[in-house]
Amino acid sequence: MTNRIYAVVGMCGSGKSEAVKRFIEKRYSRVYFGEVVINEIKARNLEVNEKNERFIREELREKYGMSAMAVKSIDKIRELFKNGNVVIESLYSWSEYKIIKNEFGDAFKLIAIHTEKEIRYKRLMTRDYRPLSFEQSESRDISEIENIEKGGPICFCDYLIINNSDLENLYKEIDKII
């Protein structure tokens, strides 16, 4: 069987990280595009928060293009793909999608997770790591839609999961795809 690469896409709070955890449980190697941003924030001795993440994310895309995270992660993906299955967390832009699709062809598939906005915002307000207020959540949504091509990969998905309930149902949907 050929190795596979899945990218889990969706708006903030949709359940992407939880879906990725399920892939990791199934022995997929993880590549986190957000790590590029977090590493740059830390290299600059800045606080890791929503404001700095947005600033750095947009700055990197301005400097390297909308495919910045894919370009900066492609060598890691290639190496992991040689040895097994890979899951990509936080692929956001259409340009990132095109880089990965061009490199890996049919071995690469998109999984979009959709969750109603009200549910996502409640999740974001109560999460332990980087909680966001309602206003921050809405601001992030608008920024990601307008500034980083986030809608394209979500709309062009190979698989769509509606995640308005609990982890058990999310995991069942992921298991069907695997």
C-alpha positions in Angstrom: 0.0 0.0 0.0 1.2 3.5 -0.9 2.0 5.9 1.8 -0.6 8.7 2.2 -0.5 12.4 3.2 -3.6 14.0 4.7 -3.9 17.7 5.5 -6.6 18.6 8.0 -8.1 22.0 7.2 -10.8 24.1 8.7 -11.4 27.3 10.7 -10.0 27.9 14.1 -11.8 25.8 16.7 -13.2 23.3 14.2 -11.4 20.4 15.7 -8.3 20.1 13.5 -5.9 19.5 16.3 -8.1 16.8 17.8 -8.4 15.1 14.3 -4.6 15.2 14.0 -4.2 13.5 17.4 -6.3 10.6 16.0 -4.0 10.3 13.0 -1.0 10.3 15.4 -2.7 7.5 17.4 -2.8 5.6 14.1 0.9 6.0 13.6 0.9 9.0 11.2 3.9 11.4 11.4 2.8 15.0 12.1 4.0 18.1 10.3 2.6 21.2 11.9 2.8 24.2 9.6 2.1 26.5 12.6 5.5 25.4 14.0 7.2 27.6 11.4 5.4 30.6 12.9 5.9 29.6 16.5 9.6 29.0 16.0 10.0 32.4 14.4 8.1 34.1 17.3 10.4 32.3 19.8 13.5 33.2 17.7 12.5 36.9 18.1 11.9 36.5 21.8 8.2 37.5 21.5 5.3 36.2 23.5 3.4 33.4 21.8 -0.1 34.9 21.5 -2.8 35.4 18.8 -1.6 38.9 17.9 2.1 37.9 17.4 1.1 34.7 15.6 -1.0 36.7 13.1 1.7 39.3 12.6 4.5 36.7 12.0 2.2 34.5 9.8 1.3 37.4 7.6 4.9 38.7 7.5 6.3 35.3 6.5 3.7 35.1 3.7 4.5 38.6 2.6 8.2 37.8 2.4 8.0 34.2 1.0 4.6 34.2 -0.6 1.4 32.5 0.4 3.0 29.1 0.2 5.6 30.0 2.9 4.7 27.3 5.4 4.6 24.5 2.8 7.9 25.7 1.3 9.6 25.8 4.7 8.1 22.3 5.6 8.5 20.4 2.3 11.8 18.8 3.2 10.4 17.4 6.5 7.3 16.1 4.7 9.5 14.4 2.0 11.6 12.7 4.6 8.6 11.5 6.7 6.7 10.4 3.6 9.6 8.1 2.6 9.1 6.1 5.8 5.3 6.2 6.3 2.1 8.1 6.4 2.0 11.8 7.2 -0.7 14.2 8.5 -0.3 17.9 8.0 -1.8 20.3 10.6 -2.5 23.9 9.8 -2.3 24.0 6.0 -4.2 27.2 5.4 -3.6 28.7 2.0 -4.5 27.6 -1.5 -0.8 28.2 -2.5 0.3 25.8 0.2 -2.1 23.2 -1.1 -0.7 23.6 -4.6 2.9 23.1 -3.5 2.0 19.8 -1.6 -0.3 18.6 -4.4 2.3 19.2 -7.0 4.9 17.3 -5.1 2.9 14.3 -3.9 0.0 14.1 -6.4 -2.7 11.5 -5.6 -1.0 10.4 -2.4 -2.1 13.8 -0.9 -5.7 14.4 0.2 -7.5 17.2 2.0 -9.9 16.7 5.0 -12.0 19.7 5.8 -13.6 19.9 9.2 -16.6 22.2 9.5 -18.1 23.3 12.8 -20.8 25.9 13.3 -19.3 29.3 14.2 -21.0 29.5 17.6 -19.7 26.1 18.6 -16.2 27.0 17.5 -16.1 30.2 19.4 -17.3 28.5 22.6 -14.5 25.9 22.2 -11.9 28.7 21.6 -13.0 30.6 24.7 -12.7 27.5 26.9 -9.6 25.8 25.6 -6.5 25.6 27.8 -3.9 26.6 25.2 -4.2 30.1 23.7 -7.9 30.7 24.6 -9.6 33.4 22.5 -12.5 35.7 23.3 -15.5 36.0 21.0 -14.1 39.1 19.5 -10.6 37.6 19.0 -12.2 34.5 17.4 -14.2 36.6 15.0 -11.2 38.8 14.2 -9.1 35.7 13.5 -11.8 34.2 11.2 -12.0 37.4 9.2 -8.2 37.8 8.9 -7.7 34.2 7.8 -10.5 34.5 5.2 -9.3 37.8 3.8 -5.6 37.6 4.2 -4.4 34.0 3.8 -6.5 32.2 1.2 -7.9 29.9 3.8 -11.2 29.2 2.0 -9.7 27.5 -1.0 -8.4 24.3 0.6 -11.6 24.0 2.7 -13.8 24.2 -0.3 -11.6 21.9 -2.4 -11.5 19.1 0.1 -11.5 15.4 -0.7 -13.4 14.6 2.5 -15.7 16.8 4.6 -16.4 16.1 8.3 -19.1 18.0 10.2 -17.9 18.3 13.7 -20.7 19.8 15.8 -20.8 17.1 18.5 -18.1 15.2 20.4 -14.7 13.7 20.0 -16.1 10.2 19.7 -18.0 11.1 16.6 -15.0 13.0 15.2 -12.8 10.0 15.7 -15.3 7.7 14.0 -15.3 10.0 10.9 -11.5 10.1 10.9 -11.3 6.3 11.2 -13.6 5.9 8.2 -11.1 8.0 6.1 -8.1 6.1 7.4 
